[in-house]
Amino acid sequence: MRKLIAFDDDTLDKLTQLARDRMATFQELADEAFADLLKKHGIPIDLKDALRKSARLSKDATPKKTRSRTARTP
């Protein structure tokens, strides 16, 4: 899906130069920037990331059973 995003001339020039310096496309820069933004706000980027986050949340929600030291029998 294509969307239009407006940049001022100075920002566009700097982004274009950054893309040249990194030998990347403008699209690659945009993908990286939006992935970082989603990660910052805790939103999964893809299915693998969503599953990892879900597993971590369920692991944290499950209380761990611990035995007391006095319960041991030799």
C-alpha positions in Angstrom: 0.0 0.0 0.0 1.4 3.4 -0.9 1.1 6.4 1.2 2.4 10.0 0.7 4.5 11.5 3.4 5.7 15.1 3.2 9.2 16.2 4.3 10.7 19.7 4.2 13.5 20.1 1.7 16.3 20.1 4.3 15.1 16.8 5.9 14.7 15.2 2.5 18.2 16.2 1.4 19.6 14.7 4.6 17.7 11.5 4.3 18.8 11.2 0.7 22.4 11.7 1.7 22.1 9.2 4.5 20.7 6.6 2.1 23.6 7.2 -0.3 26.2 7.0 2.5 24.7 3.7 3.7 24.2 2.4 0.2 20.6 1.8 1.0 17.3 2.9 -0.6 15.0 5.5 0.9 12.5 2.7 1.4 15.0 0.7 3.5 15.5 3.8 5.7 11.8 4.2 6.1 11.3 0.5 7.0 14.1 0.7 9.6 12.7 4.0 11.1 9.1 2.7 11.4 10.3 -0.7 12.8 12.2 1.2 15.5 9.2 3.4 16.3 7.0 0.3 16.7 9.6 -1.4 18.9 9.9 1.7 21.0 6.2 1.6 21.8 6.1 -2.2 22.3 4.1 -3.0 19.2 5.2 -6.3 17.5 6.6 -5.8 14.0 5.8 -9.3 12.6 4.4 -12.6 13.6 7.6 -13.9 15.1 8.0 -10.8 17.2 4.3 -11.1 18.3 4.7 -14.8 19.3 7.9 -14.0 21.3 6.2 -11.1 23.1 3.1 -13.3 23.9 5.3 -16.1 25.2 7.2 -13.7 27.4 3.9 -12.2 28.8 2.5 -15.7 29.6 5.7 -16.8 31.2 5.7 -13.6 33.4 2.1 -14.1 34.4 2.5 -17.7 35.5 3.7 -17.8 39.2 6.8 -19.9 39.7 6.5 -22.7 42.2 9.3 -22.7 44.7 10.0 -25.1 47.5 11.2 -23.9 50.8 14.6 -25.1 52.0 13.0 -26.7 55.1 10.7 -28.9 52.9 13.7 -31.0 51.8 14.0 -34.5 53.1 17.5 -36.3 52.9 
